[in-house]
Amino acid sequence: MSLHVAIQMDPVHTININADSTFALGLEAQARGHTLFYYEPKELSMRDGCVYARGRSMALRREEGNHVTLGGMEKVDLASVDVVLMRQDPPFDMAYITATHLLEVIHPKTLVVNDPSEVRNAPEKLFATRFEGLLPPTLISRDPEEIKAFRREFGDIIIKPLFGNGGIGVFRIREGDENLASLLEMFGQMNREPVIIQKYLADVRKGDKRIILVDGKAVGAINRVPAEGEARSNMHVGGRPEKSALTRREEEICEAIGPELKRRGLIFVGIDVIGDYLTEINVTSPTGIQEIDRFDGTNLAATIWDAIEARR
């Protein structure tokens, strides 16, 4: 089976080929005989109901500094391709949401991964709140009095942008910290959205686990340990990756959310777990498969493509 695959992603020349999950997916697609067409989200358009993109054919190779060759610019009707991988990074803003509306026009005749309507309906921090008993104590609000009361109750809290990504804008505020009011003012000036506030989990010092689910089934995990003096465990801010297997509690979390992920057509998902608690469900542009592959000797890109090809 040879598929024509379009990849909607951030600029391909700037990716880290040893960490980028989209790069791994592209290499696996090529190995299976699929052709690649690359475009950036700004090159996606719709006219009179036709969704198209201006982009280039793409060939990938695992060579530092020479990892991509692009063809000439062309305009492609995305209804004519077999699969679109929607792989640009958040923030999950109105531009992102608009892209899901446009791609929804061609799905499922053209298979969009993940399902664009379900990506739109499953904002990563909000979606996790639908699963009772899995999250730590959590407040979503922009009301300073509610946030201050939550801090009084739990003492040590984490505040994050509701639609942020990559650990950007994540703050730990401890009991007695005098910066809370100023921080809330700053968030309020940046946008009109609520923030998400959670009880600080001391278990984060042992690591923040990224678990990959494909078609609702857990297929691999990696533990990310924060650097000394850092509250965030994201690897691009110094988190240290460690080999990790699933605990029984983590298996329970995956079993609780897996059927809903599959029902929604969310083929490739990454969840974050600290201690006994789910903290996020990442459906936009999950990462981590290359790190897991190196520790476990797996090929998660192949597992993902197996699931995609089963739908064609």
C-alpha positions as CSV (number, residue, x, y, z in Angstrom):
1,M,0.0,0.0,0.0
2,S,1.5,3.3,-1.1
3,L,-0.1,6.4,0.4
4,H,0.2,10.1,-0.4
5,V,0.9,11.7,2.9
6,A,0.7,15.4,3.6
7,I,2.4,16.7,6.8
8,Q,1.3,20.0,8.3
9,M,4.1,21.0,10.6
10,D,6.4,23.8,11.8
11,P,9.5,24.6,9.7
12,V,11.2,21.4,8.9
13,H,14.7,22.8,8.6
14,T,14.7,23.8,12.3
15,I,13.7,20.5,13.9
16,N,16.0,18.4,16.1
17,I,16.1,15.1,14.1
18,N,17.1,13.2,17.3
19,A,14.0,14.2,19.2
20,D,11.3,15.3,16.8
21,S,8.4,12.8,16.6
22,T,7.2,14.1,13.3
23,F,10.6,13.4,11.7
24,A,10.4,9.8,13.0
25,L,6.9,9.5,11.5
26,G,8.1,10.8,8.2
27,L,11.0,8.5,8.0
28,E,8.8,5.5,8.8
29,A,6.3,6.6,6.1
30,Q,9.1,6.7,3.5
31,A,10.4,3.3,4.6
32,R,6.9,1.9,3.8
33,G,6.9,3.5,0.3
34,H,4.6,6.4,1.1
35,T,5.3,9.8,-0.5
36,L,5.5,13.0,1.6
37,F,4.2,16.5,0.9
38,Y,5.2,19.2,3.4
39,Y,3.5,22.5,4.2
40,E,3.4,24.9,7.1
41,P,0.0,25.9,8.7
42,K,0.2,29.4,7.2
43,E,0.1,27.7,3.7
44,L,-3.3,26.0,4.4
45,S,-6.3,27.6,2.6
46,M,-9.9,27.0,1.6
47,R,-11.7,28.4,-1.4
48,D,-15.3,27.6,-2.2
49,G,-15.2,24.5,-0.1
50,C,-11.9,23.2,-1.5
51,V,-9.1,22.8,1.1
52,Y,-5.6,23.0,-0.3
53,A,-2.1,23.8,0.7
54,R,0.9,25.3,-1.1
55,G,3.9,23.1,-0.2
56,R,6.7,20.9,-1.5
57,S,7.4,17.2,-1.9
58,M,9.7,16.1,0.8
59,A,12.4,13.5,1.3
60,L,13.9,12.9,4.8
61,R,17.2,11.3,5.9
62,R,18.9,10.9,9.3
63,E,21.8,13.2,8.6
64,E,22.6,16.1,10.9
65,G,22.5,19.3,8.9
66,N,21.3,17.6,5.8
67,H,18.1,15.9,6.9
68,V,15.6,17.2,4.2
69,T,15.3,17.7,0.5
70,L,12.3,19.7,-0.7
71,G,10.9,19.8,-4.2
72,G,9.4,22.9,-6.0
73,M,6.5,24.8,-4.7
74,E,3.1,23.3,-5.8
75,K,-0.6,23.7,-4.8
76,V,-2.2,20.4,-3.7
77,D,-5.9,19.8,-3.1
78,L,-5.8,17.9,0.2
79,A,-8.9,15.9,-0.7
80,S,-6.6,14.2,-3.2
81,V,-4.1,12.9,-0.6
82,D,-4.7,9.8,1.5
83,V,-3.5,11.1,4.9
84,V,-2.8,14.4,6.6
85,L,-0.7,14.5,9.7
86,M,-1.6,17.6,11.7
87,R,1.7,18.0,13.6
88,Q,2.3,21.7,14.3
89,D,3.1,22.5,17.9
90,P,0.6,24.5,20.0
91,P,-0.2,27.1,21.4
92,F,-3.8,26.0,20.9
93,D,-5.0,29.4,19.8
94,M,-7.6,30.6,17.2
95,A,-5.1,29.9,14.4
96,Y,-4.9,26.3,15.6
97,I,-8.6,26.0,16.0
98,T,-9.2,27.4,12.5
99,A,-6.9,24.8,11.0
100,T,-9.0,22.1,12.6
101,H,-12.1,23.5,11.0
102,L,-10.5,23.6,7.6
103,L,-9.1,20.0,7.8
104,E,-12.5,18.8,9.1
105,V,-13.9,19.5,5.6
106,I,-11.7,16.7,4.1
107,H,-11.9,14.2,7.0
108,P,-12.4,11.2,7.0
109,K,-12.3,10.7,3.2
110,T,-8.8,12.1,3.6
111,L,-7.7,10.6,7.0
112,V,-6.5,13.5,9.3
113,V,-4.4,12.3,12.3
114,N,-5.5,13.2,14.8
115,D,-9.2,13.7,14.0
116,P,-9.4,17.5,13.7
117,S,-12.8,17.9,15.3
118,E,-11.8,15.8,18.3
119,V,-8.5,17.8,18.6
120,R,-10.6,20.9,18.7
121,N,-12.9,19.4,21.3
122,A,-10.2,18.0,23.5
123,P,-8.0,20.9,24.7
124,E,-5.2,19.1,26.5
125,K,-5.6,20.4,30.0
126,L,-9.4,20.7,29.9
127,F,-9.9,17.3,28.4
128,A,-8.1,15.6,31.3
129,T,-10.7,17.0,33.7
130,R,-13.4,14.8,32.2
131,F,-11.9,11.7,33.8
132,E,-13.0,11.7,37.4
133,G,-10.6,10.7,40.1
134,L,-7.4,10.8,37.9
135,L,-6.3,14.4,38.4
136,P,-4.8,16.1,41.4
137,P,-6.9,18.8,43.0
138,T,-7.4,21.2,40.1
139,L,-9.0,24.7,39.7
140,I,-9.7,26.4,36.4
141,S,-10.4,30.1,36.9
142,R,-9.4,33.7,36.3
143,D,-11.0,34.9,39.6
144,P,-8.1,36.0,41.9
145,E,-10.2,35.3,45.0
146,E,-10.8,31.7,44.0
147,I,-7.2,31.2,43.1
148,K,-6.0,32.7,46.4
149,A,-8.5,30.5,48.3
150,F,-7.1,27.4,46.5
151,R,-3.5,28.4,47.5
152,R,-4.6,28.9,51.1
153,E,-6.1,25.3,51.0
154,F,-3.1,23.6,49.5
155,G,-0.2,25.9,50.3
156,D,2.0,24.8,47.4
157,I,0.5,25.1,43.9
158,I,1.4,25.1,40.2
159,I,-0.1,27.7,37.9
160,K,-0.1,27.2,34.1
161,P,-1.6,28.8,31.0
162,L,-4.7,26.9,30.0
163,F,-3.7,26.6,26.4
164,G,0.1,26.7,26.7
165,N,2.7,24.1,25.8
166,G,6.2,22.9,26.5
167,G,6.3,24.1,30.1
168,I,6.2,27.8,29.0
169,G,4.6,30.0,31.6
170,V,4.5,27.3,34.3
171,F,5.0,28.7,37.8
172,R,5.3,27.1,41.2
173,I,3.9,29.3,44.0
174,R,4.5,28.2,47.5
175,E,2.7,29.3,50.7
176,G,3.6,32.8,51.6
177,D,5.0,33.7,48.1
178,E,4.3,37.3,47.6
179,N,4.3,37.1,43.8
180,L,0.9,35.5,43.3
181,A,-1.1,38.7,42.9
182,S,1.5,40.1,40.4
183,L,1.6,36.9,38.5
184,L,-2.2,36.8,38.1
185,E,-2.1,40.4,36.9
186,M,0.4,39.5,34.3
187,F,-1.7,36.5,33.1
188,G,-4.8,38.8,33.0
189,Q,-3.0,41.3,30.8
190,M,-1.8,38.7,28.4
191,N,-5.2,37.3,27.5
192,R,-8.8,36.8,28.7
193,E,-8.5,33.0,29.4
194,P,-8.6,31.3,32.7
195,V,-5.5,29.7,34.1
196,I,-5.2,26.2,35.5
197,I,-4.0,25.7,39.0
198,Q,-3.1,22.4,40.6
199,K,-1.8,21.2,43.9
200,Y,2.0,20.9,43.7
201,L,2.9,17.2,43.5
202,A,6.2,16.5,45.3
203,D,6.5,13.3,43.3
204,V,7.6,15.4,40.3
205,R,11.1,15.3,41.8
206,K,11.0,11.6,40.9
207,G,9.8,12.4,37.4
208,D,7.0,13.4,35.2
209,K,6.2,10.4,33.0
210,R,5.2,10.7,29.4
211,I,3.1,7.7,28.2
212,I,2.3,7.2,24.6
213,L,-1.0,5.7,23.6
214,V,-1.8,4.5,20.1
215,D,-5.5,3.8,19.3
216,G,-6.1,3.9,23.1
217,K,-3.5,1.4,24.1
218,A,-0.3,2.2,26.0
219,V,2.7,1.4,23.9
220,G,5.6,3.0,25.8
221,A,6.8,5.4,28.4
222,I,9.7,7.6,29.4
223,N,10.3,9.3,32.7
224,R,11.4,12.9,32.7
225,V,13.2,14.1,35.8
226,P,13.4,17.9,36.5
227,A,16.8,19.6,36.7
228,E,18.0,20.8,40.1
229,G,16.2,24.0,40.9
230,E,13.6,23.6,38.1
231,A,9.9,22.8,38.7
232,R,9.4,21.8,35.0
233,S,10.4,18.4,33.7
234,N,10.2,19.1,29.9
235,M,13.4,17.9,28.2
236,H,14.0,21.1,26.3
237,V,14.3,22.9,29.6
238,G,16.8,20.4,31.1
239,G,14.6,17.5,32.1
240,R,16.6,14.2,32.2
241,P,15.0,11.3,30.3
242,E,15.0,7.9,32.1
243,K,13.9,4.4,31.0
244,S,10.6,3.5,32.6
245,A,8.0,0.9,32.7
246,L,4.3,1.4,33.6
247,T,3.2,1.1,37.2
248,R,-0.1,-0.5,38.0
249,R,-1.6,2.9,38.7
250,E,-0.4,4.2,35.3
251,E,-2.0,1.1,33.6
252,E,-5.3,1.9,35.4
253,I,-5.1,5.5,34.1
254,C,-4.5,4.3,30.5
255,E,-7.3,1.8,30.8
256,A,-9.7,4.5,32.0
257,I,-9.0,6.9,29.2
258,G,-8.0,4.6,26.3
259,P,-11.5,3.6,25.1
260,E,-12.5,7.3,24.9
261,L,-9.4,8.2,22.9
262,K,-10.1,5.4,20.4
263,R,-13.8,6.4,20.1
264,R,-12.7,9.9,19.3
265,G,-10.2,8.9,16.6
266,L,-7.3,10.2,18.6
267,I,-4.7,7.8,17.2
268,F,-1.5,9.2,18.6
269,V,-1.7,10.6,22.2
270,G,0.8,11.4,24.9
271,I,-0.3,11.7,28.5
272,D,1.6,13.1,31.4
273,V,1.5,11.4,34.8
274,I,3.1,12.5,38.1
275,G,3.0,10.0,40.9
276,D,-0.6,8.7,41.0
277,Y,-2.1,11.5,39.0
278,L,-2.8,12.3,35.4
279,T,-1.9,15.9,34.6
280,E,-2.4,16.4,30.8
281,I,-3.6,14.5,27.7
282,N,-1.7,15.7,24.7
283,V,-3.6,15.3,21.4
284,T,-2.2,18.1,19.2
285,S,1.5,17.2,18.5
286,P,2.6,14.6,21.1
287,T,6.4,14.0,21.4
288,G,8.6,11.4,23.0
289,I,8.6,8.5,20.7
290,Q,12.3,8.8,19.7
291,E,13.4,8.8,23.3
292,I,11.3,5.8,24.2
293,D,12.6,3.9,21.1
294,R,16.2,4.5,22.2
295,F,15.6,3.1,25.7
296,D,13.2,0.3,24.8
297,G,14.5,-0.8,21.4
298,T,11.1,-0.2,19.8
299,N,9.8,1.6,16.7
300,L,6.7,3.5,17.9
301,A,6.5,5.3,14.5
302,A,5.8,1.9,13.0
303,T,3.1,1.2,15.6
304,I,1.4,4.5,14.8
305,W,1.6,3.8,11.0
306,D,0.1,0.4,11.5
307,A,-2.9,2.1,13.2
308,I,-3.1,4.7,10.4
309,E,-2.9,2.1,7.6
310,A,-5.6,0.0,9.2
311,R,-8.0,2.8,8.6
312,R,-7.2,3.2,4.9
